[in-house]
Amino acid sequence: MMKSHVSNLAIVAALLSTHFCAAQASSYQVISVENGGTIKGSVKWQGPLPHLTPSQINKDPQICDPDGQKRRDLERLIVGANSGVANTVVFLKDITKGKAMHLPAARQFLNQKACRYEPHILLVPLQGNLQVKSSDPTLHTVHMSGSADYNLPFPFKDLVIQRTMNREGLVDMRCNAGHVWMNAEMMVVSHPYYAVTDQDGNFEIKQVPPGTYEIVAWHEGWKVVGESDVYDVMTQLRVKRPVFSAPVNSSKQVTVPTRDTVEMTFTLSDRNTQVASVQ
């Protein structure tokens, strides 16, 4: 694939992703939700799994590859034995009032461990703080692009850095220190009705005011569509970093009952996916 075409794809993907999440911005009002309902369900993979090529571990193998596997999965598509798709963000679109902001603390703390980002998907409240740590005794840099544009260096093990997320939307996270396989995605959000599917593809959203909503299942996308040239800030050598396809999403209407639970299932496949569109 020609470099200009790859660059265009990367730009389009970034714009689509940022606008898709930024469209959720609204004046959210916190109210007492005494008769709320619950939405629970799963995201399932349908059809054959695509062949996804792992990335070669070609730097710091004693830290990044202690088991000697020599390759690292890019973690863009994790499908369990029951066909459940992990790391899918499920959220209510354009909800204007409801419970107070409360997101899992583990989704607001990024660790760099064995040259991986943990967790792979982060959820941080708008104007909330992201904390980032490096558990590795090597140089990492967390380069953020999208709704945040920080470039944070981690030259020392166990160093923790905190930053406030001032803009709503999607943030791509990559390492600029030559560990080209390291990648994660963060959503900065203005309301609490978000969930990330677990290893079995399951999710649950609680304390939803009764009513009818649009619910969206968002996935970061799994295909590598090319490579981009970047500099390893440690060696100053030019390295190749994978460029990923645009995120995909599926949306449905859901009616939430009073003090009861509604169940639903989303499906993703390698053929029938909808690119996250500008809202």
Legacy VTK file of the C-alpha trace (Angstrom):
# vtk DataFile Version 3.0
C-alpha trace
ASCII
DATASET POLYDATA
POINTS 279 float
0.000 0.000 0.000
1.354 3.436 -0.905
2.420 5.621 2.000
0.116 8.507 0.996
-2.886 6.174 1.000
-1.938 4.853 4.438
-1.610 8.402 5.743
-5.025 9.313 4.379
-6.585 6.261 6.027
-5.001 7.170 9.339
-6.278 10.753 9.111
-9.778 9.645 8.202
-9.837 7.100 11.024
-8.718 9.711 13.546
-11.286 12.247 12.379
-14.122 9.736 12.363
-13.239 8.443 15.799
-12.840 11.881 17.354
-16.072 13.231 15.882
-17.952 10.064 16.767
-17.117 10.426 20.452
-17.197 14.219 20.526
-20.769 14.101 19.278
-21.744 12.712 22.676
-20.990 16.033 24.368
-24.027 17.590 26.042
-25.088 19.366 29.206
-25.544 16.290 31.350
-27.637 16.762 34.501
-27.146 14.634 37.615
-30.449 13.545 39.161
-31.590 10.994 41.733
-32.352 7.731 39.935
-34.598 5.810 42.318
-36.578 3.747 39.805
-33.824 3.021 37.313
-33.401 -0.079 35.233
-30.444 -2.139 34.041
-29.172 -2.948 30.571
-27.107 -6.110 30.326
-25.979 -8.196 27.429
-23.069 -9.231 25.283
-21.135 -8.521 22.106
-20.583 -11.618 19.962
-18.365 -12.387 16.991
-20.151 -13.856 13.971
-18.404 -15.849 11.251
-14.778 -16.848 10.696
-12.111 -15.007 12.635
-9.784 -12.878 10.502
-6.097 -13.702 10.312
-4.309 -11.063 12.360
-0.535 -10.876 12.063
1.319 -10.354 15.365
4.106 -7.818 15.716
7.732 -8.843 16.019
9.365 -8.004 19.347
12.617 -6.473 18.185
13.579 -4.322 21.168
14.299 -4.958 24.866
13.473 -8.693 24.675
14.566 -9.289 28.286
11.805 -6.909 29.416
9.252 -7.149 26.623
9.533 -10.867 25.907
10.493 -12.720 29.091
8.935 -15.956 27.763
10.888 -15.831 24.496
7.848 -15.811 22.198
9.457 -13.245 19.857
6.046 -11.968 18.720
3.289 -9.971 20.385
-0.391 -9.876 19.581
-1.565 -6.332 18.899
-4.662 -6.980 21.047
-7.033 -5.290 18.625
-9.492 -8.213 18.521
-9.964 -10.563 21.468
-12.662 -13.200 20.966
-13.352 -15.714 23.726
-14.280 -19.370 23.493
-17.965 -18.430 23.594
-17.471 -15.944 20.695
-17.715 -12.995 23.078
-15.755 -9.913 21.977
-13.763 -8.246 24.756
-12.837 -4.555 24.904
-15.972 -3.283 23.193
-17.314 -0.007 24.596
-21.095 -0.013 25.034
-22.777 3.290 25.856
-26.003 5.277 25.745
-25.986 8.023 23.162
-27.248 11.529 23.932
-28.508 10.765 27.426
-29.059 14.119 29.141
-29.689 13.212 32.780
-29.090 10.395 35.211
-26.765 9.135 37.923
-23.607 10.862 39.065
-20.357 10.239 37.232
-18.728 7.052 38.410
-16.430 5.009 36.195
-14.211 2.061 37.195
-10.976 3.297 38.754
-9.034 0.573 36.911
-10.061 2.128 33.576
-8.498 5.444 34.616
-5.044 4.080 35.432
-2.713 2.964 32.636
0.249 0.720 33.423
3.120 -0.093 31.077
4.063 -3.637 32.002
6.192 -6.055 29.963
5.842 -3.516 27.139
2.039 -3.749 27.114
-0.590 -1.184 27.980
-2.876 -2.376 30.770
-5.804 -2.001 30.397
-6.122 -1.852 26.626
-9.291 0.278 26.760
-9.557 3.226 29.149
-12.558 5.316 30.238
-11.877 8.690 31.845
-14.446 11.356 32.821
-14.236 14.730 31.123
-12.129 16.958 33.408
-11.046 13.813 35.230
-7.482 12.634 35.765
-5.670 9.858 33.954
-2.804 8.305 35.876
-0.020 6.564 33.966
2.672 4.330 35.397
5.611 2.393 33.989
6.458 -0.926 35.648
9.271 -1.532 33.140
12.955 -0.696 33.709
13.315 0.796 30.240
12.356 4.016 28.481
8.715 4.283 27.402
6.847 7.293 26.084
3.064 7.460 26.006
2.154 9.500 22.957
-1.503 10.554 22.875
-3.305 11.864 19.809
-6.917 12.829 19.241
-8.772 14.492 22.105
-5.533 14.704 24.104
-2.086 15.465 22.740
0.309 14.689 25.571
3.661 12.981 25.038
4.749 11.578 28.387
8.255 10.131 28.918
8.870 7.355 31.446
12.637 6.941 31.876
12.361 5.280 35.303
10.585 2.223 36.633
7.493 2.881 38.789
7.256 6.529 37.746
3.622 7.757 37.883
2.404 10.780 35.910
-1.076 12.321 36.064
-2.843 14.438 33.455
-6.302 16.026 33.321
-8.450 15.168 30.310
-9.926 18.455 29.105
-11.581 17.407 25.834
-14.219 14.772 25.220
-13.577 12.121 22.601
-11.221 9.363 21.532
-7.504 9.291 22.336
-5.039 6.960 20.589
-2.119 5.888 22.758
1.208 4.640 21.360
4.828 4.226 22.475
7.424 6.421 20.763
10.388 4.581 22.256
10.582 1.861 19.619
8.045 -0.555 21.127
5.849 -0.234 18.068
3.351 -2.928 19.078
2.194 -1.023 22.173
-1.248 0.488 21.597
-4.362 1.379 23.567
-7.477 3.524 23.192
-9.045 5.904 25.693
-12.502 7.480 25.674
-12.945 10.749 27.540
-16.656 10.911 28.364
-19.198 13.352 29.789
-21.648 10.900 31.390
-21.358 7.601 33.298
-23.445 5.305 31.086
-20.474 3.507 29.551
-19.255 -0.050 29.976
-16.407 -2.119 28.526
-17.085 -5.761 27.708
-15.183 -8.345 29.700
-13.239 -11.348 28.368
-16.534 -13.123 27.590
-18.005 -10.121 25.780
-20.458 -9.270 28.571
-21.486 -5.797 29.767
-23.878 -4.226 32.259
-25.112 -0.639 32.637
-27.028 0.125 35.844
-29.254 2.885 37.240
-30.598 4.005 33.878
-33.643 6.310 34.087
-36.648 4.518 32.498
-37.125 5.478 28.864
-36.071 4.775 25.304
-32.482 5.363 24.192
-30.034 4.653 21.409
-27.348 2.283 22.622
-24.062 1.881 20.762
-21.468 -0.888 20.761
-18.123 0.643 19.681
-15.054 -1.362 18.756
-11.650 0.110 17.974
-11.165 -1.915 14.766
-8.787 -4.800 14.234
-7.172 -4.629 10.807
-3.673 -3.360 10.099
-3.973 -1.256 6.945
-0.363 -0.153 6.624
2.623 1.299 8.447
3.801 4.746 9.437
7.373 5.953 9.869
8.236 7.174 13.360
11.463 7.862 15.235
12.522 5.823 18.217
13.253 8.649 20.668
15.904 6.525 22.401
17.943 5.415 19.381
16.838 8.141 16.918
16.361 5.404 14.346
13.352 5.324 12.055
10.971 2.444 12.813
7.701 1.194 11.334
4.533 1.346 13.405
1.265 -0.350 12.375
-1.658 1.793 11.219
-5.052 0.400 12.168
-8.390 0.484 10.400
-11.127 2.829 11.577
-13.329 1.929 14.543
-16.640 0.191 13.886
-19.937 0.420 15.686
-23.406 -1.028 15.885
-26.387 0.812 17.358
-29.872 -0.199 18.475
-32.866 1.251 20.254
-33.461 0.082 23.792
-36.365 0.696 26.157
-35.319 0.563 29.789
-38.020 -0.599 32.216
-38.640 0.711 35.706
-36.637 -1.271 38.259
-36.112 -4.150 35.878
-33.512 -5.501 33.454
-33.496 -5.547 29.675
-31.106 -7.859 27.830
-29.611 -7.430 24.373
-26.918 -8.790 22.093
-24.708 -7.064 19.526
-22.797 -8.886 16.793
-19.578 -7.993 15.024
-18.087 -9.704 12.006
-15.293 -9.253 9.535
-17.783 -8.526 6.747
-20.790 -6.782 8.182
-19.413 -3.898 10.187
-20.400 -0.257 10.104
-17.656 2.338 10.169
-18.116 4.776 13.018
-19.693 7.712 11.270
-19.582 11.445 11.913
-22.649 12.393 13.908
LINES 1 280
279 0 1 2 3 4 5 6 7 8 9 10 11 12 13 14 15 16 17 18 19 20 21 22 23 24 25 26 27 28 29 30 31 32 33 34 35 36 37 38 39 40 41 42 43 44 45 46 47 48 49 50 51 52 53 54 55 56 57 58 59 60 61 62 63 64 65 66 67 68 69 70 71 72 73 74 75 76 77 78 79 80 81 82 83 84 85 86 87 88 89 90 91 92 93 94 95 96 97 98 99 100 101 102 103 104 105 106 107 108 109 110 111 112 113 114 115 116 117 118 119 120 121 122 123 124 125 126 127 128 129 130 131 132 133 134 135 136 137 138 139 140 141 142 143 144 145 146 147 148 149 150 151 152 153 154 155 156 157 158 159 160 161 162 163 164 165 166 167 168 169 170 171 172 173 174 175 176 177 178 179 180 181 182 183 184 185 186 187 188 189 190 191 192 193 194 195 196 197 198 199 200 201 202 203 204 205 206 207 208 209 210 211 212 213 214 215 216 217 218 219 220 221 222 223 224 225 226 227 228 229 230 231 232 233 234 235 236 237 238 239 240 241 242 243 244 245 246 247 248 249 250 251 252 253 254 255 256 257 258 259 260 261 262 263 264 265 266 267 268 269 270 271 272 273 274 275 276 277 278
